[in-house]
Structures are given as C-alpha cells and as structure tokens.
Amino acid sequence: MKAIQFNRFGGPEVLEVVDVPTPAAQAGEVLVKVEAAGINFFEVLMRADRYAVTPALPAFPGVEVAGTVEAVGEGVDPSLFGRRVAAPLFVSARPFGGYADHVTIDAGLVVPLPDALLFEAAVALMVQGLTALHLTRQSPPAGRTVLVPAAAGGVGSLLIQLAKGQGARRVVALAGGAAKRDFVLALGADVAIDSSAADWPTRIREASDGLGAEIVYDTVGGALSRAFLDLLSPGGELVFAALGRFQLPASDLEAMIGRNQALRGFALLPLLSADSLRAGLGELFELASSGRLKVAIGGRFQLHQAGEAHRLLEERRATGKVVLLP
C-alpha cells in the first residue's frame, strides 16, 4: 500500500510517498480502508521538529482516519465487516500512520458513522472536534464572554458553534482577513476581529465592553498568550491548549493572582477513556449529521499531495479542516 513518511525534519518537501506492506488485522483488531485522513497543525510542527515531542525517524504521520472495515481479526464481531467507521489512532497502541491507504486499530476503539455523515466530516470531529468539546466541558462558556483565537481553523470553527450552543453570552472570534471574518460570523460568532490589524487587542476590548474576555481558549500559545492575558477580565480564565508553546513568565503568573485570574491547562489525551471517546464522538457525529454542527472542510488533497496540504496549514491559509483523500 501507499503511505506517507519523512526521514528527516524540515519543510513540506520532506514528506514522501513510500510503498509499505499492507497491515493485517491481528486478534482484536480491524483493518480499515482509509477514505479520509485528517491533518493537524501539531503534525506540521512535528515534521519540522518544532513540537513538544520529537518523533523517531522514519516517521509516519496521521493520527485520525475514517473509512470502511475491510477485515476483522480473531475474536472481533464479524458484523463490523463493511461498516463505515471512525478510527481514532491517537488513542491506540499505534497512534500514527494515518496518511496511508489502510490502517489497523483495536476493534474496541472504532466508532460507527451515521449514514448521513461524510468520511471527511468524521475526521474533522476527532482530534479537533473532541478538543473543542472538552474545552467547553472543562471551562463552560454559558453566560460568559469568550475569546476564540484562530477562530477559522478546525478547532476554532467548532468551538464557536459549541460555545454558542451552550449559552455563551458573547463569542468574540479572532481571525485573519475579511474572508475568515465572514466565515466565523456565519458560524455564529457575535463579533469577528481581524488578527492582521495592528489594533486587534483594542478592538477585542471594545467588543467586550471594555471588560475583556471571561474565558480565553488559547489554542495558539507563543507570544500571543501575553496579549491574551492582557485581554482577560478580572476573575477570568485563560485556558492554555497549545502544548509545547507556553511562554508566560513567572511574573505574569504572579500578576494573575492579584487579578483573581486562573490559568488552566488543557491536554486532550488524559481526558479520554475508551468509553468517553466513544461517547464524545457519538455526540459530535449526531450533532453534525443532524445539521446542528457545521463541519467546514478547508482543503482536500490526494495522498501524494500531503506536502501541499501541510503548506496550506503552515501558511495559515486554511479555514476549517484539511483532509487527505487516499
């Protein structure tokens, strides 16, 4: 089968198509023919060795796929054969390798897809959908003004809708350019601020009646966290969800104490058990298939175009989820 690997760290050009043996479903596993694979920004960082964890080389990226069960291993319910499923590799014993024609995964981890849900929508609701869902569960937005940075991306576009659906008083979206602002407003954001404008912090404060945001869902990190902290209301909560990109010094953390503010860390994997994973994906799949949650696909690429897909994300040109269609 065909798969994508990289043997060295660098730009999108290090991603290459290779021929590897098609895996066989072992006892307790299923073999899934990949119909869609999701691409995440942390994979872009890993490819460039800029992530919190350095992968061993050669690396086979891809942590989430959706497809059709082509074979079942010993001890697996045979009725799974032919089923359309989500395969969340990121919680499995082999969490990578999704940029490929086939994958194997523990049968207990696959989640059946509703008939109305497209494969590409399913992958958008795995890492990014579960992140948005659990962010709102960890820090409920009901009755509060929330700031969503990178609002036109995969997490941000879903987070806007979930926050509104859960009763946020005001959702302030930060996105670059007119097209992305129109996009997030169409998803339900109350206010859309252009992140490319020099005065965007002032505009966010104005949009929050001068009080700042009561919750900032910081999925960006880096130097922007300092700006988000300045926009946090007294007693507000900065939820940090950008693993490996934390840059707030101790002096900022000490200042937060005097303002009764809270810093909350967010890491998805420790929140997921097999049961909570299936329940969370089931909830997201039902919302999307019923039309109550819109899944935006920002780019569709063939397997051999994985480098182009990474470049689209790296240059921040995508709105919504970027997917590979092997």
Summary of the structure (lengths in Angstrom):
residues: 326
radius of gyration: 19.9
end to end distance: 10.5
largest distance: 61.8
contacts: 1131
relative contact order: 0.16
helix: 35%
strand: 27%
